[in-house]
Amino acid sequence: MTKGKQEVDHLEARWPLITAMKGGQEVTWLNEQKSMSTEDQLPIQLEEIEDAEARLRRFAPFLGAVFPETRDSAGVIESPLLEIGRMKAFLEAYHQEKIEGQLYMKADHLLPVAGSVKARGGMYEVLKHAEQLAIENGLLSTEEDYSKLASKEMRKFFSRYSLAVGSTGNLGLSIGMTGAALGFQTTVHMSIDAKEWKKRRLRERGVQVIEYADDYSRAVEEGRTLSAQTKNSFFIDDEHSRELFLGYSTAALRLKEQFQERGLLVDKDHPLIVYLPCGVGGAPGGIFAGLKRVFGEHVYSFFAEPVQAPCMLLGLMTGLHDRIAVQDAGIHLATEADGLAVGRASSFVGRAVANDLDGVFTISDDQLFTYLGQMAKLEGEYLEPSALAGVEGPFRAKRSGWLERHLTDEQRANAVNLVWSTGGSLVPQEEMAAMIRKGEQLFSQ
């Protein structure tokens, strides 16, 4: 429930940045807690990430068997690392500022099957659950060829079990597609922000979609409740799941290989600065934790949120995490960036990154569409609005004063700025064309 005016005024008095946020302004918040604490709160260790990666490798034969789009990669779900030089030149001209260092994009909008960053965590948790059930019932060992999981007998076995998740869209796609491929009875509880084409795609795969005329938190709450009342049902909880977090973290090991292939270094003299779109926090939190474990202390990161859905910024800044929603601060939850349309951040993720994250910034929907249009025109990459949230990161880091305070001239010149994309490759052509037109119109105004 939205707080009354008196309570909102109290929040503004204590955290003045809320006034600008409530007014719809783009803001940048720097995490002072990072400089005040040396405590490591990241909830996963490198060994766990390596174990998760090994599990995904075991499942590669199965994924190659049920998803034809993964056969060229032998069932490995991975996205390319792209240097986006033309977009860099555009951004520098558009902002009339130079980006110090190189600019790359980790193109998770091209991840096969689910077409978004959610493929990593969502698919991982479903696969781990399936592996556990099969092993417990004497139907699988880790030494076997996992392509056997695509058999009619295994599908019949998994059909005795149910999966459920609450989603704004992309996580639902990831879990729905994977659950259906295994044979699970799968239900996705979709918030009002979810796009129709995502619901349609799930239904075409035999997934039950339950729609809500409310936001993400309600879809998760209802999904959790109904799953608890259903026999043999497993609810994948985007707000609290450690397994989702681990699945997302495996991106760091893959990125390390891609950096080595390109001769890119990450060390004191060559820092890595990552800009991650953020909704409830699971995907960016897991990726960031993985990067810190794999690359070490010379990784820095900012989360990026829509102006009208800054739940992680609000939770971190106030220290209230999931005990405060954007509506409590007088902010109306409304954004075209459906994957980021979340009003209340994950308490698990907020507390996990509180001592390590460098900051959070917000960006308007108009800017997201402007960058969407230019990314398609200049780089030939077709992204959802939410996937453009991090693009402005290098300028926010510089204008906020963070860059000069934390990195020397030489470090800034040698830095790799990495923008992380989320979804886009599965968007229907007509919808993508409409979004590109909107972006071009906004740019020409």
CORWO-V597761 format. One record per residue. N is the residue number from 1. OMEGA is omega in degrees with one decimal (* if undefined). Layout:
BEGIN
N & OMEGA
N & OMEGA
END
This chain:
BEGIN
1 & -179.3
2 & 179.9
3 & 177.9
4 & -176.4
5 & -178.1
6 & 179.5
7 & 177.0
8 & 177.6
9 & 179.0
10 & 177.8
11 & 179.6
12 & -179.1
13 & -178.1
14 & -179.6
15 & -173.7
16 & 179.6
17 & 180.0
18 & 178.9
19 & 178.5
20 & -179.9
21 & 179.7
22 & 179.4
23 & 176.9
24 & -179.8
25 & 171.0
26 & -177.4
27 & 172.1
28 & 179.1
29 & 178.1
30 & -173.8
31 & -179.8
32 & -179.5
33 & -179.4
34 & -178.4
35 & -176.8
36 & -175.8
37 & 175.5
38 & -178.2
39 & 178.5
40 & -179.2
41 & -178.8
42 & -169.0
43 & -178.8
44 & 178.7
45 & -177.8
46 & -178.9
47 & 179.0
48 & 177.8
49 & 178.9
50 & 177.2
51 & 178.2
52 & 178.5
53 & 178.4
54 & 177.9
55 & 178.3
56 & 177.6
57 & 178.5
58 & -177.7
59 & -176.3
60 & 178.3
61 & 177.2
62 & -178.2
63 & 177.5
64 & -178.4
65 & -173.7
66 & 180.0
67 & -176.5
68 & -177.8
69 & 179.7
70 & -172.9
71 & 178.8
72 & 178.4
73 & 178.7
74 & 176.1
75 & 178.1
76 & 179.9
77 & -177.4
78 & 179.9
79 & 179.7
80 & 170.5
81 & -173.6
82 & 169.5
83 & -173.4
84 & -175.7
85 & 180.0
86 & 177.1
87 & 177.6
88 & 179.2
89 & 177.4
90 & -177.5
91 & 179.4
92 & 178.0
93 & -177.5
94 & -178.3
95 & -178.5
96 & 178.1
97 & 177.0
98 & 169.7
99 & -179.7
100 & -177.8
101 & -177.6
102 & 178.2
103 & 178.1
104 & 172.6
105 & 170.5
106 & -163.3
107 & -179.4
108 & 172.4
109 & -179.9
110 & 177.0
111 & -177.6
112 & 177.2
113 & -176.1
114 & 175.9
115 & 179.5
116 & 177.8
117 & -177.0
118 & 177.4
119 & -176.3
120 & -176.0
121 & -176.5
122 & 179.9
123 & -178.0
124 & -176.4
125 & 176.9
126 & -178.5
127 & 179.0
128 & 178.7
129 & 179.2
130 & 179.4
131 & -178.8
132 & 179.1
133 & -177.4
134 & -179.9
135 & -179.5
136 & -179.0
137 & 174.8
138 & -176.7
139 & -175.4
140 & 168.1
141 & -177.0
142 & 179.1
143 & -175.3
144 & 172.9
145 & -173.4
146 & 175.9
147 & 177.0
148 & 179.9
149 & 178.6
150 & -176.5
151 & 177.9
152 & -179.4
153 & -179.6
154 & 176.7
155 & 178.1
156 & 178.2
157 & -177.3
158 & -179.8
159 & 176.3
160 & -175.7
161 & -178.5
162 & 171.6
163 & 176.2
164 & 178.5
165 & 171.0
166 & -170.8
167 & 168.3
168 & 177.1
169 & -169.8
170 & 177.3
171 & 177.0
172 & 176.8
173 & -177.4
174 & -177.5
175 & -179.5
176 & -178.7
177 & -177.3
178 & 179.4
179 & -179.9
180 & 179.9
181 & 179.0
182 & -178.9
183 & 177.7
184 & 166.1
185 & -168.5
186 & 178.7
187 & 177.0
188 & 178.3
189 & -171.0
190 & 176.5
191 & -176.6
192 & -176.7
193 & -174.1
194 & -179.2
195 & -177.7
196 & -176.8
197 & 177.9
198 & 176.5
199 & -178.9
200 & -178.7
201 & 178.9
202 & -179.2
203 & 177.7
204 & 178.3
205 & 178.2
206 & 179.3
207 & 175.1
208 & 178.5
209 & 176.3
210 & -174.9
211 & 179.3
212 & 175.7
213 & -176.5
214 & -173.4
215 & -175.1
216 & -176.1
217 & 179.3
218 & 179.2
219 & 178.6
220 & -178.3
221 & -179.6
222 & 178.7
223 & 179.6
224 & -178.7
225 & -178.8
226 & 179.0
227 & -179.9
228 & -178.9
229 & -175.4
230 & -179.9
231 & 177.8
232 & -179.6
233 & 179.4
234 & -179.0
235 & 178.0
236 & -168.0
237 & -177.3
238 & -177.3
239 & -172.5
240 & -170.1
241 & 175.5
242 & -179.3
243 & 173.5
244 & -179.5
245 & 179.5
246 & 178.9
247 & 178.2
248 & -175.0
249 & -178.4
250 & 176.7
251 & -176.9
252 & 178.8
253 & 178.5
254 & -179.7
255 & 178.3
256 & 177.9
257 & -179.2
258 & 176.0
259 & 180.0
260 & 178.6
261 & -178.6
262 & -179.1
263 & 179.3
264 & -179.1
265 & 169.4
266 & 177.3
267 & -176.4
268 & -177.6
269 & -177.9
270 & -176.4
271 & 175.7
272 & 179.1
273 & -171.9
274 & -179.0
275 & -169.3
276 & 172.7
277 & -174.1
278 & 170.8
279 & 176.5
280 & 173.0
281 & -174.1
282 & -177.9
283 & 179.6
284 & 179.3
285 & 179.8
286 & 178.4
287 & -178.9
288 & 179.3
289 & 177.5
290 & 179.8
291 & 179.3
292 & -179.6
293 & -174.9
294 & -175.2
295 & 177.6
296 & -168.1
297 & -174.8
298 & 172.2
299 & 177.8
300 & -177.1
301 & 171.6
302 & 170.6
303 & -179.7
304 & -176.7
305 & 174.5
306 & 178.5
307 & -175.9
308 & 178.6
309 & -175.7
310 & -172.1
311 & -179.4
312 & 176.4
313 & -177.8
314 & -179.7
315 & 178.9
316 & -177.1
317 & -177.1
318 & -174.8
319 & -177.8
320 & 177.5
321 & -176.2
322 & 178.2
323 & 174.8
324 & 176.9
325 & -178.6
326 & 178.5
327 & 178.3
328 & 179.7
329 & 178.7
330 & -179.8
331 & -179.0
332 & -177.1
333 & -180.0
334 & 179.2
335 & 175.1
336 & 178.6
337 & -168.2
338 & 179.8
339 & -178.2
340 & -174.5
341 & -176.1
342 & -176.5
343 & -176.1
344 & -175.2
345 & 174.5
346 & 177.4
347 & 179.1
348 & -177.8
349 & -179.1
350 & -179.8
351 & -178.8
352 & -174.4
353 & -171.0
354 & -177.6
355 & -173.7
356 & -177.9
357 & -177.1
358 & 179.4
359 & 177.7
360 & 173.4
361 & 179.1
362 & -176.5
363 & -176.1
364 & 176.9
365 & 179.7
366 & 177.8
367 & 178.4
368 & -179.4
369 & 176.8
370 & 179.6
371 & 177.7
372 & 179.3
373 & -178.3
374 & 178.3
375 & 177.9
376 & -177.1
377 & -171.3
378 & -174.9
379 & -177.6
380 & 178.6
381 & -173.1
382 & -171.4
383 & 168.8
384 & 179.2
385 & -178.0
386 & -177.0
387 & 179.5
388 & -172.6
389 & -175.2
390 & -172.0
391 & -176.5
392 & -174.5
393 & -177.9
394 & 179.2
395 & 178.2
396 & 178.5
397 & -179.0
398 & -175.4
399 & -179.8
400 & -177.3
401 & -177.1
402 & -173.8
403 & -178.2
404 & -177.9
405 & -172.4
406 & -175.9
407 & 177.3
408 & 177.6
409 & -178.2
410 & 178.6
411 & 180.0
412 & -180.0
413 & -177.7
414 & -173.3
415 & 166.8
416 & 173.0
417 & -175.3
418 & 175.8
419 & -177.7
420 & 177.5
421 & -176.6
422 & -177.5
423 & 175.7
424 & -171.0
425 & -178.8
426 & 179.3
427 & 177.4
428 & -174.1
429 & -177.9
430 & 179.4
431 & 179.0
432 & 179.7
433 & 178.8
434 & 179.3
435 & 178.1
436 & 177.3
437 & 178.9
438 & 179.2
439 & 178.8
440 & 177.8
441 & 179.1
442 & -179.3
443 & -176.4
444 & -178.4
445 & *
END
